[in-house]
Amino acid sequence: MHHSKPYIPKQMPTSHTVIIKNLGLTDYQETWLKMQEFNSKRNQTTLDEIWCLQHMPVYTLGLAGKQDHLLTETEIPIIRSDRGGQITYHGPGQLIIYVMINLKRKNLLVRNLITTLEQAVIDYLATINCKAKNNLNARGIYVQNKKIASIGLRVSKGCSFHGIAINIDMDLSPFQNINPCGIKNLSMTQIKDIDPNCKLNQIQTQLILYLTKQLNYTKVLTNH
């Protein structure tokens, strides 16, 4: 008797699938170590991941970050990180999106990833009638010359980690103790100043939609 083979659907290429993780409020050092560990253990079949979180108050210095951009000593810890860029501040009410993407597998240049991260924020801000733009000389997103989002990435073994930080509803005063991203007299702003009713979770959902679409992910898995 002839037995037909069972139909097995073709699997989606791993380059088109991404896992979204919501990590909540986290310690910078712990999360950074988890990113490094994830990147060092991943192989060609490891799915890309995007982590959404907030950090407890911390100043971070990029690889080329100069200590003299910290203008005032505070009790907020300072950590020298392995991302690109200068000094910045992270704290509750700022949405962090970390992108663990196999750039080689997706045939994606790092500068295209940066532009995509920026574009997702610009697209979201347009929905609340806010005109924002990027700056090719000082990466990030600006609203009327005030910075609303900062970018710092690292690429190792053809894979990215770190990502973008979007100011949503936070205490901006710690930025006054630094030259944000190494730029003197740079003012910071946040989405709450534009939309007083903004909700971080809703903004996160929108940004992830824009981001996954622009990065051509056709299968999005959520892992809380």
Secondary structure as the mmCIF struct_conf table of DSSP 4:
data_model
#
loop_
_struct_conf.conf_type_id
_struct_conf.id
_struct_conf.beg_label_comp_id
_struct_conf.beg_label_asym_id
_struct_conf.beg_label_seq_id
_struct_conf.end_label_comp_id
_struct_conf.end_label_asym_id
_struct_conf.end_label_seq_id
HELX_LH_PP_P HELX_LH_PP_P1 SER A 4 TYR A 7
HELX_LH_PP_P HELX_LH_PP_P2 PRO A 9 PRO A 13
HELX_RH_3T_P HELX_RH_3T_P1 THR A 14 HIS A 16
STRN STRN1 THR A 17 THR A 26
HELX_RH_AL_P HELX_RH_AL_P1 TYR A 28 LYS A 41
TURN_TY1_P TURN_TY1_P1 GLN A 44 THR A 45
HELX_LH_PP_P HELX_LH_PP_P3 THR A 46 LEU A 47
STRN STRN2 ASP A 48 HIS A 55
BEND BEND1 PRO A 57 PRO A 57
STRN STRN3 VAL A 58 LEU A 61
TURN_TY1_P TURN_TY1_P2 LEU A 63 ALA A 64
HELX_RH_3T_P HELX_RH_3T_P2 GLN A 67 HIS A 69
STRN STRN4 LEU A 70 LEU A 70
BEND BEND2 THR A 72 THR A 72
BEND BEND3 GLU A 75 ILE A 76
STRN STRN5 ILE A 78 ARG A 80
BEND BEND4 ASP A 82 GLN A 86
STRN STRN6 ILE A 87 HIS A 90
TURN_TY1_P TURN_TY1_P3 PRO A 92 GLY A 93
STRN STRN7 GLN A 94 MET A 100
STRN STRN8 ASN A 102 ASN A 102
HELX_RH_AL_P HELX_RH_AL_P2 LEU A 103 LYS A 106
TURN_TY1_P TURN_TY1_P4 ASN A 107 ASN A 107
HELX_RH_AL_P HELX_RH_AL_P3 VAL A 110 THR A 127
TURN_TY1_P TURN_TY1_P5 ILE A 128 ASN A 129
STRN STRN9 LYS A 133 ASN A 134
BEND BEND5 LEU A 136 ALA A 138
BEND BEND6 GLY A 140 GLY A 140
STRN STRN10 ILE A 141 VAL A 143
TURN_TY1_P TURN_TY1_P6 GLN A 144 ASN A 145
STRN STRN11 LYS A 146 SER A 156
TURN_TY1_P TURN_TY1_P7 LYS A 157 GLY A 158
STRN STRN12 CYS A 159 ASN A 167
BEND BEND7 ASP A 169 ASP A 169
HELX_RH_3T_P HELX_RH_3T_P3 SER A 173 ASN A 177
STRN STRN13 ILE A 178 ILE A 178
HELX_RH_3T_P HELX_RH_3T_P4 PRO A 180 GLY A 182
TURN_TY1_P TURN_TY1_P8 LYS A 184 ASN A 185
STRN STRN14 MET A 188 MET A 188
HELX_RH_AL_P HELX_RH_AL_P4 ILE A 191 ILE A 194
TURN_TY1_P TURN_TY1_P9 PRO A 196 ASN A 197
HELX_RH_AL_P HELX_RH_AL_P5 LEU A 200 GLN A 214
TURN_TY1_P TURN_TY1_P10 LEU A 215 ASN A 216
BEND BEND8 THR A 218 THR A 218
STRN STRN15 LYS A 219 ASN A 223
#
